[in-house]
Amino acid sequence: AEAVLHTSVGPLAPQHSTDDLRKRTVQAILFHPNGQLRSLPLERPTEVDTPAGRLTAELVTFHPDGSLSRVFPLNGKLSGYWTQEDEGGLAKPVALSTPLGNISARIIGVSFDPAGRLRSITLWPGETLAVPTPVGVLAARVGVSFRADGTVRCLEPAKPQPVPTPVGVINAYDLDAVGISGDVNSLAFAADGSMERVATSLTTLRVAHPGGGQEVFSPASRESLCGDTDREPVPMLLTFGGGNVTIQRQPGTAPTVLPLGGCAFRTEPYLKLFAHPFGKMACAG
């Protein structure tokens, strides 16, 4: 039976019924340790007032102080009976007031900090957004995250983007980006607008050390998940800070830390795996 709960965004009715396709089970209401609501699946699409505008929601979450944390316009359960494509057919563009200005896009969800400032936008698969950044306007997929002052913290490039860094121009693109959350993305900027983090599958970094030695860092490769003889690149992650560049060729391996001062850096295209530079492998959906 319906039991309306009173929240910081008004009265909301938790889910209490199911159907044969999208909502095959009744999802639980979750609470923070202090007793405040944490996650509330809704019985029906409900309009809620948010700092980014009025949005229709099927799932809302809250911070421990009761303030709004996230809003999800859709909350269907994917299964063999209900696919991402089925759910995507219900996703409609929504109007948002953001630090980028007023935008309209299909979204998975939006996130706010306890003070009500927009923290991130997670885009629906296939959706892109033009985002002004310290290195120019870039096309973003997956999502974009903001600082409290409204500046762009990070985004996920929708296509390979040449961006300037302290070691040279890097073709930024993360093949492994997972479109679940737009909070943390591969291309990140420091508070002063300088480059903080970038992932690439298309750039080689050559380093000449003060003592005369040289090193070459290129993206690693792995056997294709298709299980055939194809190889696919592993994005190489470069992080800048403290006067150093930290290079990680693949997750789980020890990174290499080099001082920016004293070393000479040069970037060049990495073409070894150009047959599959940034597209899906043959077995991908």
N, C-alpha and C positions, 0 to 999 in steps of 0.2 A: 504494500500500500504506500501511497505517497506520504512523505514526511518532509515538509519544507524546512530548510535550515537557513538561518539568518547569517549573512556573511558581510564582509566589508564592501562587496559590490551589490548587495541587496539579497532578497530571498531567492534561494535556488532549490530545485527539487532533485535530489539524488536519483540515480538510475535504480529502478526497482522492477523493471520488466525486461524481457528478452524478445528477440525475433529469430528467424531461421537463417539469416544471412549475416548482417553486419554485427549484431550484438547477441552472440550465442550464449553468453553468460552475464550474470549481474556482477559488475566490477565493484570491488570493495572501496569504501571510504577510508582514507588513510589520515592519521593524525601525527603531529609533531610530539616529541616527548613532553612538552609543556601542555598538551591537551588541545592546542589550536589545530584547526583543519589544515591538512597538508595537501591532499588530492581529492577532488570531488568530481566523479563522473556524473553527468546530468541525464535525466530521464528523456529530455527532448532538447533540440536546439533552442538556446535561450540567449537573448541579447543582453550583454553586460556592458556597462560603461567602464572604459579603460583610459589611461592617460594618452593612448594613441588614437582614441576614438571609440565609437560604439561598435562592438564586434559580436557576431553570433558565435556561441561556444557550445561544444559538447563535452569539454573537459576543462576545468580550471584548477590551478594549484595556488597555494598561499605560502607566504613566508611565516616563520614562527611568531611574528608579531601580529599576524592576521591580515597583513597587506597582500595585495594581489601579486603573485609571482609569474604565472604563465597562463596563457589562454590558447586553447586548441580549438579551431573551428570544427574539426572532424575528429571522431574517436571510434571509428569502426575497427573491428578485430579482423585482421587479415588471416585467411585460411584457404583451404582448397576450394571452398565455396564462395569466398569473397576475396578478390585479388587487389593488389595495389592499383591496377588499372580501373577496377570497379570503384574503388574509393576515390581515385583521381577524377572520375567522372562527376563526382559530387563537389569537387573543389572549385570554388568560384573566386574570382578576384575580389579582394577586400581593400577598402580604402584605409590608409594608415597615415597618421600625422607623425613624422619621424624627424630626426636631426638632418636627414637628407631633403626634407620638404615633404609635401603630400605625395604619396605614392599609391599605386594600385597594383597588387600582385596576388597570385595564389600562394598561400602560406600554409605550412604545417603548424606553426605557432609563433607567438611573440613572448618575450620575457621582459620583466620589469624588475628594478631593484626595489628595496623597501621604501625608498623615497619617492617611488612612482616614475622614475626615469626609465626610458626605453633602454634595455640592456642588449637585446639581440632580436634578430628576425631570422627564422628558419624557413627557407623557401621550399615549395613543393618541387619534387624531381622534375627537371626539364624547364623550370622557371629561372629566368635570369633578371638581374637588376643592375642598372648603371649606377656606380658608386663613385663619387668624388673622393680621391685619396691624396696623400702628400705627393704621389708620383703620377697624378693624373686621373682621369675618369676611367675606371676599369669595370668590365662586365663580371658580375659575381653570380655564382650558383651556390647551392647549399644554404648559405646564409652570410650575414654580416653582423658584427658585434661592435658596440659603442662604449666609450668611456662616459663617466658621469657628466663631463662637460659637453657631450654630444659629438666629440671627434671620433673618427673611425679607429677602433682598436685592431680589428682583423677582418678578413674576408676570404672567401674561397674563389679563386679565379675560375671563370667559366671556360676559358681557353688559355693556351700558353700566352703569357704576357711578359714582354721584356721589361724588367724593372731595374733601376740603378741600386746598387748596394755598395758597401765599403770595399768589396773585393772585385767589383766590376758589374757589368750587366748580366743578370740572371734571367733565364726564361722560366718564369714562375708557373708551376702547375703541379697539382698533387693527384696522381692517378688513383690513390687509395682513399681519397676523401669520402667519408661516409655521411650521407645526408640525413642524419638523425637529429643533430642539433647545430644551430648556427653560432653557438657560444664561443667555440674555439676553432679557428681556421688556420690554414697553413701560411697565409701571407699576413704578417702582423707588423704593426708600427708602434714605436715607442711614443711616449707622451709628447716629445718634442717633434714628432713627425719623421724621425729617422727610422731606417729599416731595422726591425727587431728579429724577424724570422721569415724564412722563405723556403719552400720545398720546390724541387725541380727534378724532372726526368729527362731534360733536354740540354743540360749544360755541364761541361767539364771545367773544373777549377785547377789551374796550374799554379804551383807555389814555388818561388825561389827563395831559399833561406839565406840569411846574411853570411853564413859560413860557406856557401857555395852549393849546398845540397839542394835537390829539387824533389817535389812530390806532385803526383797527379791524383785528383779525386774525381771520380765519375760515378754516376748512379750504378748501383749493383743490379743484378738481374736474378730472376728466379724462374723455375719451370712454370709454364702456364697452368692456371687452375683448370684449364680445359682437359688436362691430362694427355695432351699430344706432345709433339716435339717442339712446339713454339716456346719461345722465351719472352718474358715481359719485364720491363724495367721496374725497379723499386725506387720510389722517389727519395732523393738525397735531401736531407734537411740541414740548412745552415742557420745558425742562431748568432746574433751579434749582441755584445754587451761587455762592459768592463774592459774595453780596449782589445777584446779578443773576438775571433770567429770560431765557433764550435761546429764541427762537421760530423754528421752522422750519416753513413752511407746506407744503413738499413736498421730498422727497429731491433732492439735487443743487443746491439753490438756496442762496444766501447767507442765513444766519440773521440775525435781528434781536436785538441784545442791549440790554436795558433795565435800569436800576437799580431795585431794589425800593423803595428809599428815595426819596421825593420824588414819584414817579409815583403816580397814583390808578388802581386797576384795578377793572374790573367785568366779570363774566361773565354771559352770557345764552345761552339755547338757540339753536342754529343750525338753522333749520328749512327752509332753502332746498332741501335734498335729502332732505326727510323721507320721500319716497316709497320711498327705499332707504337708510334710516339706518344699518342695520347688518346687513342680510340679504344673501343671495347674489343676484347679478344673474340674469336669466331664463335665461341660457345656462350658468350654473354647474352643476357636477355635484353 
